[in-house]
């Protein structure tokens, strides 16, 4: 009985030391992530667009974490510099993604700053990127005989527009595009670093 008590006490002591060293001490030493210099908080429209991005499963096919040159050719692909922790200071949770069925989107706002392009691409991806396997999102749009005042008409390439109809973006589509355009992390990652624009 005496040996069992000592064994249990020793085990509890080791568990306490391990917990202190691996959990408590790092928690006390960790500093909150500061936003990278140049990163702006999301607007209300961008936050709603981020929620739509999550709701429609975009994170299942797109990552938001360009990797360093020695790990992957992400910079050669035009996806921008490697991401740093400060790039995600306003993202809860960070949408890093695990798959790259489609391109990385952390800098899509710099690579493709046109709202018109994004709207058309969401409506019919293959009209903009031949051979794309991205699904279209027609439910984010309305088709009308004539646009009404205040409607945002989607300019589509020939053959992508429904015959005799006009495609109009819904507020959800506009919010999603606002979020995609906000994904521009081309500011310097570290103090003193030169700005690198994504291609």
N, C-alpha and C positions, 0 to 999 in steps of 0.2 A: 504493500500500500504506500509506503514511504517513497519508493522509487517511481511509482506512477504519478504521485503528486509532483515530484521534482521534474519528471518528464513533461507533464502538462504545463507547469510553470515555465520551464525552459522554452517550450513551444510557443507559449503566449508571449514571452519576452522577445523571441526571434520575430514573431509576426508583428509585434509592436514596433520593433526596430526597422523591419523591412517597410512597413507602412509609413513610418516617419521619413525614412530615406527616399522612398520612391513616390510617395503621394504628398505628404504634408510639406516637406521642405521645398520641392519644386513649386508647389502652389504658392508658398509664401515668397519665393524668389521671382516668380514670373511677373512680368509687367504687362499691363494691358497693351494690346496692339494699337499703335498710333496710326492714324491715317497717313498714307504716303503724301508727301508734299505735292499738291496739284490735284488730289482726289477731292471731289465734291460730293456732298450727301445727295441722295436721290430725292427728286421732287415727288410730289404726291402722285402725279401721272406715271412717273418711272416706277414707283413702288407698286402701283396697281399693275403695271406692265410686267414687273418681276413676278408678281403673284400669278399672272396669266402664263408666264414662261414656265413656272413650276406646275401649274394646273394642267397645262397641255403636254407635259412630259418632255419638253425640249432638252432638259438636262439628261435624259436617257441616251441621247445621240450626240450631244455637243458637250465638250469640256470647256472650262474657263480657267485654264492653267497652262499657258505656254511654258515649255520646259527649257532649261539651260542648253546652250549649244553642245555641250559634251554629253548630253543625254538623248537629244532628239533633234531633227532638222527643222524644228518649229520656226526659227527665225528665217531660215531659207524659204519656208512656205509662205512667209509674209505675215506671220501671226504675231509679230512683235517680240519684245524682250521677254526674258523669263519673268514670271510673276513673283512677287514678294508678299509677305504677310500683310503689309500696309495696304495692298491693293484691295483687300477684302474687309477693311475696317468697318464699312457700313453694310456688309452682307451678313445677314443672320437668317438662316445658315448660309455659309459659303456654298456656291453652286459649282464646285470643282468638277464634278462629273467623273465617270469612270470609263466611258466609252467615247470613241471618236468615229462614229459612223459618219458624222458630218464634221466640218472643220471646227477648230477651236474658236470660240466667240468672245474671248475676253477683250479683243480689240476690234470687233466688228464695226463699232461706231466710227473708228478711224479709217478702216479699210473701205467701208461702204457708208458714207455719211448721208446719203440721199434717202429721205423718208419715202419718196415715190418708189424707189427701187425696193425697199423693204416691204412696202405694201403689196406691190406686184408679185414679189417673190413669195410672200405668204399665201397669196391667192393662187398662184400657179408657178411653183418652183422651176419646172422644166422649160418654161418660156424664157427664163433668165439664165439657167444653168442646164444646158442640154445633158441628159443622162442622169440628172439628180434623182436620188431615191427618196428625197424628203417628201413627206405627204403634203398635200395642199390643205389649206384651212379655209374652205369657202364659207364655213359657218361664222367666220369673223367678218363677213361682208354681206351686204345686201345688193340685190340687183333691182334696178328701177328703170322705168321707161325714160324718165327725166330726173336728173338730180334736183333736189330741193335746195333752197338757200341754206347755207351752213354745212351742207354735205361735203365731204372730202372725196372727190372722185379719184378712182385709181386709174392711172394711165397705163394701159396694158399694151404689149406688142401686138401686131396684127395676128389674128388667129386665136388669141387667148381670151378675147372679150366675147361674152355671149351675144349672139346676133340680135341686133335691135335693142340691146339693154345697156345700161350703164352700171358699173360696179362701184359701190360706195362703201367706204370703210366704216365699221362700227366703232363706238368709243373704245371697246376692248382692243380692237386692232390698233387704234391710234396709241393707246397706252403701251401695248407690247412693242410697237416701233419706237416709242420714246425711250423705253428701257434698252432696247438694242442699240440705239444711237448713243445712249449714256455709257455703253461699254467701250470706253476709250482710255486705255491705260498707257498712253504714249509719253506721259511726263517721266522725268528721270526717276528711276527706282531708288537710287541712293543719293544723298546730298553730294553735290559736285559732279554728278554724272551728266553727260550730254543727253538732250532729248532725242529719242529715236522714234521717228514716225513709222507706223506700220504701213506696209504696202497695200 
